[in-house]
Amino acid sequence: MAEVHDSFCRFCHASCAIKVTVEDGRAVSVIGAKDNPVYHGYTCAKGRALPEQHANPSRILHTMKRDAEGNHNPVPVEQAMDEIAEKLSRIVAEHGPRSVALYTGTFSFPYPAGAPMAGAWLQSLGSPMLFTSATIDQPGKMIAPALHGTWGGGPYHFDDADVWMLLGANPTISKSIGIPCMNPGKRLHDAVKRGLQLIVIDPRESEAARDAAVFLQPKPGEDPTILAGMIRLILAEGLTDESFVDAHTQGLTELRSAVEPFTLDYVERRAGVPGEDVARAARLFASLSNGGVNVGTGPNMAPRGNLTEYLGLVLNTLTGHWRREGEALPNPGVLMAPSPSKAQAFDPYPAWGFGEHLRVRGLTNTVAGMPTAGLADEILMPGEGQVKALFSLGGNPMAAWPDQDKTLAAMNELELNVSLDIKMSATAKLADYVIAPKLSLEVPGMTLPTESLTPYAMGYPEPYAMYSPAIVDPPEGSDVIEEWEFFYGLAQRMNLPLTLAASYEWGPDSEAPEVTELDMSCPPTNDELFEALTKGARVPLSEVKKYSEGAIFPYEALVEPADADATGRLDFADRTMMGELAEVALEPIDRDSYYAFRLVSRRLPDVHNSAGRDIPKLVRKWSYNPAFMNPEDLTDHGLEKGDMIEITSSHSSILGIVEPEEGIRRGVISMPHAFGDAPGSPDDKDVRKIGSNTGRLSSVERNCDRYSGIPLMSAIPVNITAAEERIPGQGV
């Protein structure tokens, strides 16, 4: 008999509310929950494919152990934890806690207890080597506010804005950055219909760009140039919010001097966009008081991503696009401990240079986390502090990390390589142990992770929350566990105490989160962990549980007055950022002229990084990552749709299958990342089936951000040549 259950999708961070039909203990279909007050029935193809994900023949249902010949065989998970704990204890005794590293990727995010438990385990072990995808994705999101300072009242929100600017962001596909991730297409349509003025800056005419009032299509990597030009015009024409600037900022004189070289003529010649359109965008953004600017993944992966994010904040502050005293807060929080919202500036704070120092390239811990681009070198470099053991949670380093050849060498150097993965991914194939986890419909969940994205213009615009119990059991005969259970089990075996901190909305005026000491003699339940993670929440988890379909929990909250002794200032002229802007101004316009193309990152609508590529329903159009190009570029190079090309950077080369796309700027190749397999693997050359890994084109030793360590992962200078078809397995 079929039963319909309320739940929410955990394929990505959007947490779409869904209705799941279950027959004979198996999920058989998923549709959007039409009555949900936030999602209104929306779910994407990934969410509708959850039944296929759970029942996928390639799903790992038992822990796999690698033998001496490199083959993986099933072992009981309890045995694996015994062996891993023993090997790890030996490694720590011989090399110290720093020899153990943890990497958490984007697929760990929707599971609330996994990453916190893994982090608590690593902290109890005494290792500072916690790495995440943040420093190889959008590190500027955290670094720029540290350099500029923060506004206690918070930013305006897209849903009630008059003007909005997106740089290299396409929320309708990525479900992130700018437009709230819950039904972003509808939200954009509704916003434009009510009069929102949208400004989009992107080398390709993205889905979002089609609704733009002003669309700038620049050469890749020129976002700092364009923003500096807009700032110069706003200053020259007196379009700033003078009262806000006078009361809450510093460094205006230095900023005027720094942007002086970025005339409209210079911006046009360098970025390849009409100067009059740049001026129109700047005037439009400054003329309306309720707005914001968001920078996407591509500009963060391109040259000087921190500077792009910083100049975006400068633009927002110059025009006064921040909530003021007495204005309503659209989401005062539900499951997170709230932070005070005050109409005052908070001074800049350290963005890097603290905590653990890596042994390579002078890298240190940052506000975005440890520099993941330095982890492969930490594994490969011998000597005191060398990383000997790596745990990968919800991530696929072989697909996601830059400099794929070096990543492969690092994976092969490890004494202990443990991957928690639902399939034999490129990383899992190299792991000593692959721990088989439960999937979303088999475990309870709550929307706390998505709520935590609200300060980054990705979370909820309303005070919404949802809890879902597990609605199906794991497949019969399987031996799967939750990720948090694995790290709790290791801690038990290694006699390590564990402490969980509650999630809270961080701010300069925030109090420290509440903590919970876990009982190491008796494993907690999911709900007990969820209670620990939501301590101090505005709405108790028990109240959220009463609403099986999710609910909005109204609460009138206003931006509070500034403290009487408030002296904070937002900084227009951080020394490091102004130094980088001066370097930009000195660069020759025709630099890298040897390379005819720039390769930029993008997303496909039905996969999420490397997840979903093994689900036939999601890859009916493309199972690989096409190299999208302007049709005129194809004609000039004698290429046709479906031809294979070799794409070569200064570091390496990959193969690609060309696909024409009218909306791409000439001289640009737009290609999704996280595809392909490990270099030299049997499937590596099967480009028409699994695609190619763009990370192979990036070197972690050149063209790198000196603080987060992120190398050039978008706007990569490349050349192309026609390539002969290569037959997998024949070494051709």
C-alpha positions, 0 to 999 in steps of 0.5 A: 500500500502506498503512503505519502510522507512529508520530507525535504530534499537533501541533494543540495543546500536548497532543502526543498519541501517534498512529498515522498510516495513510499511503497513496500518500504521503498521511495518510489516518487517525489514531487514538490509540496504545493502547500509549503509556504516557502517552496510552493511546490518547487523541486528540481530534477535532482530532488525528483530523482531521490528514489533513483539515488537511493536505489542506484545499483552503483550505491555502496551498501557495505564498507569497502576495504582496499587490498594489496592489489588495489581491489575493494572488498566488503567488510563489516563497518564495526570491523573497519572502525576497529582497524581504522582506530588502531591504525590511526592511533599508531600514526598519531603516536608516531607523527603527532595529531597534526598528521591527521587531516579532515576534508568536508565537501558540499555533500556533507552540508545538508546532514546537520550532525555529520560535519559537526561530529567530525569536527568535534572528533578532530578537535578532540584528537588535537589536530588543527588540520580541518579543511573544507570546500570553502577555500576552493569555492568562494573564500572571498565571501568570508575574507572580504567582510573581515577586511571591510568590516561588517554592518550590524543591521545586515544587508537588504534582501532580494525579495523586497529590493529595488535593485540587485547586482549579480556578478558571475552568479546564476541562481536559477541554476545553482540555487545559490547566491543572491536569489533565495534558493527556494524556487529561485526562478519564480522569485526572480520572475516575481521580483522583475514583475514588481519592478526590480532592476536587475544588473548582471555581469557575466561572460555568458548570457545566463538564465538570470541575465535574460531578465536583466535591465542591464547586462554586461558581458565582459572578458572573464576575470575583469570583475575588479576592473568593472567594479572599480570603474563603477565606484569611480563614476559614483564618486565622481558624480556624487552619487554616494549616500553621503550621510551614511558614508560620513557617519560609518566609514573611513578611507574614502580619500584613499579609495578615490585615489585608488580607482582614479585609473579606472576611467570608463574608457579604460574599463571598456578597453580592458574589460571589453564592455561598453563604457556607457553600459558600465555607467548606466549600471552604476547610476542605476545601482546608486539611484535606488536605496534598497538593493544589494550585490552578490558575487558568484563562484566564477569570480571567486575562482578567477583572479583576485576573487577577494578583491572582487568581493571586497569591491562589491562590499565597497559599492554596497556601502558607498550607496548605503545599501544596508538596513537601518535602525527601525527597519524590519528583519525579514528572518530573525532566525528559527533554529539558530541562536539569534545574534543582535542586529544593530545599526552600527558598523563593526571594525575589520578583523583579521582575515588570515595570519592566525591559527595553524600555519601550513608548511607551504607558500606561507599559508595560514588559517583564514576566516574561510578556513584552512587553505585546501589548495595547500593540503596536497602539498602537506601530504607530499612534503616530508618532514615534521608535520607531514599529513599521513591520514586523510578523512574525506566527508561528503567530498570528492577531492579527486574531482573537486581539488585543483591541480588534479595530478598533484592531488592524485600523487597525494592520495597515493602517498597517504598511509591511511585514506578514508572516504565516506561516500555513497559510490565508488567515486574517483576518490573512493577508488583510491581510499583504503576504506570507503564507509557506506553512509545512509542517505537522506530519506533514511535519516532524520533531518532539519533545515538548520544548515540552509538557515545558516546560509541566510547571511550569505544571501542563500538562506531563507528570506522568511523565518521558516524551518522544517524537521523530517523523520526518517521515512524509509529504512536502508536496503535490506541486507545493507550495512550502512551508518550515518557519518556522525556515527562513524566519527562517534565510533572512532572517538569511542575506540580512541577514548576521546571525549566529544563536545558539540557547539550549537549553531548560531548566527555569527556576528561581531556582537554575538555571544559564544554558542552553547556547548554539549558534552556527549556521553561517550558510553551511550551513543546519542540519537539523531534528535538528541544531537539536533537538540544540542545543535539548536540550543538557544534557538529562537524556536525550540526544535520540539515546536518545529517538529509539530509542523510536518510540512514545515512552517513560517514562525513569525516574529517581529524583529527590527534593527536595533539602535547603535550602542551609545559607545559605538565607534566602528568604521567600515573600511574603504581602503584596506591596505592589502586590497588597495595594493591589489587594485594598484597591481590591477591598474598596472597590468597590461591590457593585452597580457596572456595574449598567447592564449586565445581563450579563457575557460570559465566555470559553470553549473549544469542544472541536474547535477551538483558538483560530482553528485548525480552523474551516476543517475541516468535520469539526471544525465539524459542530455549530457553524462559529460561536461560539454565545452560550451563555446560561441558558434562563431568560434567553432566555425573559425576553428573548423569545429562542429557540435560534438567534436573533441578538442584538447584544451591546454593551459600553462599547466596541463591539458584535458579533452572536451566535447564542444557544444555551441551556445549563442549566449557565450562571449567569443573567446570563452569556453564555459565548462562545468567542473568536478567531472571526469576521473583520476588521471591514468584511471581506466575511465579517464579518457572516456570523455564522452561518458564521464567528461574531463576534470577542469581542475587538472588545468590549475596549478596550486603553485602559480597564479594563487591567492596569497591568503586563501591559497585558491589558484586560478580555477576560472578565467583560465587562459587556454588554447584549443586544438582539434583532437583525435578520438581516443579509445578508453583502455587502449592508452591512446 
